[in-house]
């Protein structure tokens, strides 16, 4: 069933003309301009740096105009707030949005704002760059095979210490400082995630897959208005710790909690109809369409596991899944509270 955002007579963020009107399309996909063009759609103050400074007499009028503009933005977001109020949204956080302090602050503020207006966000995170940094500190060179971290026993110790003990608690602290109330967890807590070895465990070591999710511990946290922050370290039936791919974990958690939306913050603008044309962003596509793109080789490399994660979550009852550009400030708000969006939305 295709779900679309309610159409507003006046969009929250003014539209820019698509940079590539000739981008290919199909009955399943709707290519639009890349998200870099969307940055131009952000509202600007009536007193921008390019404009001359207003006179003393004009200052009150300019201030009033800027205030009215902010009120308009809030008013136009009302239909989206009403639609998602009380609904759970699962956000996978990583990549550039985690490395840049400015983007990190943007994500944290977005999560807190969504919580304040009645949505129920759940944050699932990785922490690859931080893990690499600490491995080097203890004299271990990070190793990767086919894009996946080779995780021996020592590396697994560092992964767990960094993800659970440092990155997770830092995110909890940042959310609390921004006015939210966060609860830090990992897959081991209350058997939230039970892991199993990956099929190529002989080559990768303690890299695991999700065997099952028990979301019992999450329901009262979410219902109380708190924000669960989940590090993707889990144990198998014997207690052995495994490092779980954060995209995969987020998709399975979204299904387990009956999420309305799954959002994957990435370092790309979304799915492109033409991988060589950043202006061919596919704005919306259904499962059949995305599977055809994979079969045709239009979706390849690191995007395949993200797409598979979204498709699996949709098959288990999640209503929509979006792959969005975490490098765009406030991309979460753009995706949830506007009809423009900021990436690719996949529907069932």
N, C-alpha and C positions, 0 to 999 in steps of 0.2 A: 504494500500500500504506500503510495507516494505522499509524503508529508511535506508541506511547504510552509514557510513562515507567512503570517498574515500580512497582506499588502496594506501599506499605508499610503494615503493620498500624498503625503509629503515625507520622503525618507528621512531617517534620523541623520544620515550623513549624505550630503549632496553628491550626486553621481558625476563621474567623469566619463567622457566618451571612451569606448573600448579602444585599446591601442592596436588591436589586430582584428578588424571586423570580418576578415576573411578566414579566421581560424576554423578548422574543420569541426563538424558536429555530427551527431547521430540522433536517432530517436531516443536514446538513453542518456545522452550527455548534452550539457549546455555550456560550451566554452565562453568565457568572458575574459576581460583584461586581467593581467596578473595583478597581484596585490600591491606591487610597487606603485601602480597607478592609483590605487585606492587611497594611498597616503594623501594625495591631493584633495581627497574628499573630506578631510577633517575640517571642522569649523575653525575659523581663525577669529581672533578678537578684533573688535572694531578699531583697536589701537595697536596694529601690528608694527613691527620694527620698520617695515618699508614705508609706512605712512608717516607724514610729519606729525610732530607732537601737537596735540590739541591745545588751544588756548585755554586760559583759566576759565573763561566763560563757557567753553564747549565741553570741559571735562565732566561736569555732572551728566550731560546728555550722553556722552560716550560711555560713561560708567553704567548708566541706565540701560543703554542698548546692549552692552555686553551681558548684563544681568538677565535681560529679557531673552537673549540668545541661549543662555544656560537653562533658563526655565523651559524654553521651547524644546530643547534636547530631552529634558526629563519628561515633558508631557508626551512627546512622540514615542518614548520608550514604554509608555504605559501598556499598550496591547501586548508587548512581549513579556513584560513583568507579570501581567495577569495570566498569560498562557503558561509560563513556567513556574509560577508561585507554587511552592510545595513539592516541586518535582526535583528529582535527584539528577545531577549532572556530574559525570566522572571525567576528570581532566588528567591526562598524562603529561607530566612536566619534565623537560630535559632540553638538551641541545643548547643553542645560543641563548635562549631565554633564561637558562640557568647560569650561564657564564658571565653575562653582562649584568652589573649591579642595577643599571637603569631598567633593563627589561625585567629583571627579577622583581624590582619594586612595582613595576606595572602589573605583573601577574598577581602578585600578592594583593595589591589594591583591588584588582578586578575580582578576585575570589571573595574578599571581604565584602565588597559592594554587593555581589550577587547574593551572598548570605544575608546581608542586611535587608534586601528587598524581597526575601522569602524563598529564594532558591536554596537547594541543599547540595552544595558542592563537595565532592570527594577528590582529594589530590593524590595521585600515584606518581612516584618519582623514581628516576634513576640517579646517576651521578658519576658518569664515566670520567670526565676530566679530573674530578677530585680524587677518584680512585687511582688514576694514573699518577697524579702528583704524589700521593702517599706511597705508592709502590716504589717510585724512584727514591723517596726518602729512606726506605728500608733496604735499598740496594737491589730491587727487583725490576728488571726491564719488562714493561707490559708487552704481552704477546697476543696477537690476533690471528685468527684463521677464518677466511671467508667472511670477514667483518665481525666475527664473534670473538669475545675475549676468551683466551685459554686460561682456565681457572684451576690451578693446582691447589694443594692444601694451604700453602702459605698465602697465595693470592686470595683464596676464599676467606681467610681470616681478616685480611686487610679490607676486602669488599664489605664484609659484615660490619667491621668496626667503623668504616667510613660512612656507609649508607645509613646504618641504623643509629650509630652513636654520634655522628657529626652532622651529615647533611640533613637527616630527618629532624633532628632537634633544632637545627638552625632555622629550618622552614617553619617549624612550630612556633619558635620565638618570633620570627618576622610577622607571622599572621597575628599572633597575640598583640604585638606592638602596634599593628595597623588597626586594631580594634575588634578583631575576630577572636574566636576561642577555638584553638586547634588541639587535637589529640593525636600524638605520634604513635604509630604502630608499624610492625613489619609483618610479613607473612606468617611468622612463627606464633604471633600472639593469638591465643584462643583458637589455634589451628585455622586461622583465616585462610591461608593458602597451604595446601599440601602439595609438595613437589614430587617429581619423578625425574630420573636421569634423562637427558636428551638422547636421541638415537645415536648421535655421534659422540657419546660421552668418552669413548676411548681416546679421541683426539682433543676434546675440549675440556675434559675434567669435570669439575662440579658446576656445570652449566645445566640448569634444569628446565623442565616444562611444568605447566600447571596441571596437576592431576585432578584437583577439585578445589572449590572455594566454599567455605562455610562463613556466610556473612552475618551470622548471629550476633557477633560482637559489634558489628557496624550499625545495626538497626537502632538501638537506643542512643548511640552517639549522634547519628544523623537526626533522629527525631527530636533530640534536645537542642538542635540548632548549632551543634559543634561541627567543626570541619575535620574529618579524618585525614591524616597525612600518612601515607603508606609507603614504606620502603620495600622494595621487591626482593627481599631475602626470605627464603622459606626453607622448611625441612621436609624430608621424606618420612616414611613410616618408621624408620629406624632412628630418626633424629639428626641425620646428616644434613648439613646446611648446603643450600644451592643458591646460585645467583640466577634470578629469573628475568627474562627480557621485560622491560617496563611496559612496552606497548601491549604485549600479550597479557600481562597481569592486569593492566587497566581494562582491557576488553572483557576478560573473564569476571572481574569484579563488577563492571557495569552490568553484565548479565545477571549476576547473583543478587544485586540490590534492586533490580528492575529499573534501571536508569532510563530517563527520557532521552538523554544525549550522552554520547561518548565523544570527547574532543582530544585529539592527539596534537600537541604542540610540536612542530618540526622545524627544520632549518630550510624548508622549501615552501613555495607558495601554495602547493597542493598538487593535484594530479593535472598534468598538462596533456592536451590532445596531441601536441607535438613537442617531444622532449627538448628539441632544439629551439623552440619558440616560447620564451617566457610570457608572451602575450596570449597564449592559448590555454589559459587556466580553465579547467572544467568546473563550472560553478556548482552543478548538481548532477548526479548520476545515480542510477539504480544498480542493484546487484548484477542483473544480467548485463548491463552496459559495462560495468567495471571488469567483469569476468571476460568479456569480449576484448577489452583493451589489454588485459594480461595475455590472452591467447594470441593477440596480434602483435605482441611485443612492445606496445605503447607504454605499458607499465612494467618496469623492470628494476633490477638491482634492489637497493634498500627500500624502495617503495612497495615491493611485493609483500613482505611480511606485515607492513602497516595496513595495506588493503585487506589482506587475509584476516587480520585481527578485527577490522571493522566488519567484514562480512560475517565472521563467526559471531560477533556480538549481536548483529542484527538478526541472525538466524535464531538467537536465543532470547529475543524479545525486546532488545534495545530499539527505540523508535528511529533514531537517526545517529549517524556517526560522521564526524567531520575531521578532516586533515587540514590543519590551519597553520599559518606562518607565524611561528613564535617570535620572529624577528621584528614583527610589526607591533608597535606599542599598543596595548589595550586590545589585542586581537581577540581575547575572550569576549569582551563586551561587544565588539563589532560583530562577532559571529552569533551571539545569543540575543542581543538587544536591538539589532537592526535587520532590515530585510535585504541589505546588501551582502552581509557576511564578509568573510576574509579568507576563505579557502575553498575546499571541495567538500560538499555534503553528500554522503552516500545514504540512500534510502532503501528500504526493503522492497 
